[in-house]
Amino acid sequence: MSSDIIVAVISGVITLAGVLIANHTAQAVTDTKLVELTREVREHNNFAKRVPILEEQMKAVNRRISELERKGAIK
């Protein structure tokens, strides 16, 4: 009977070790994905900040082109 208990304890320890290793691996993958997602969000935020600036610059360029067309510099 004691051999059954020893086998059960050994099996339990091996199972626990497997679960801990699997959890550690899963956590590492999750951390990596989170870092990548954070990087992508920061890139998107920087892009979102620049778009209004580009829109204003395009308005200025379009106004300048219109002025040049009115003056006959551009046909």
N, C-alpha and C positions, 0 to 999 in steps of 0.2 A: 504494500500500500504506500509506503514512503517513496518508492520509485515513481509512482503516479504523481505524487505531490511535487517531486523534484522536476519531472517532465513538464508539469503544468506551470511551475514557476519559471523554468527556463523558457518555455514557449511565451509566457507573459512578458518576460524581459525582452526577448527578441522582437515581439510584436510592438512593445512600447518603443524600442529603439527605432524600428521601422517607421512608426508614426511620427516620432520626433524628427527623423531625417526628412521625411516627406513634407512635414509642415515647414521645416526650415527652408527647403527647396522652393516650396510654393510661396513662402514669404519673400524670398529673394527675387523670384519672378515678378511678384506683385510690386515690390519696391522699384525694380527696374522699369516696369511699365509706368509707374507713377512718376518717376523722374522724366521719362520720355514725354508723357502727357503734359507735365508741367512745362517742359521746354517748348512744346508745340503751342501751348496756350500763351506763353510769353511772346513767341514769335507772332502769333495772331494779334495780340494786344498791341505790339509795336506797329504792325501793319495797319491796324485800325486807327492808330494815332496819326499815321502819316497820310491816310486817304483824304481827310479834310484839307490838309495842307496842299496836296496835289490838286484837289478840286479848285482851291483858290488860285493856284498857279495857272491852271487851265483857263479859268475865267479871265485872268489878266492877259494871257496869251491870245485868247479869242478876241478880247477888246482891242488889243494892239493890232491884230490882223484886220479887224473891221476898220480901224482908223486908217491903216495903210491902204486898204481897198477904197475907202472914201476919197483919199488923197490921190488915188490913181497910181500909187507905187506898185500895186499888185493888180494884175488883170485876171 
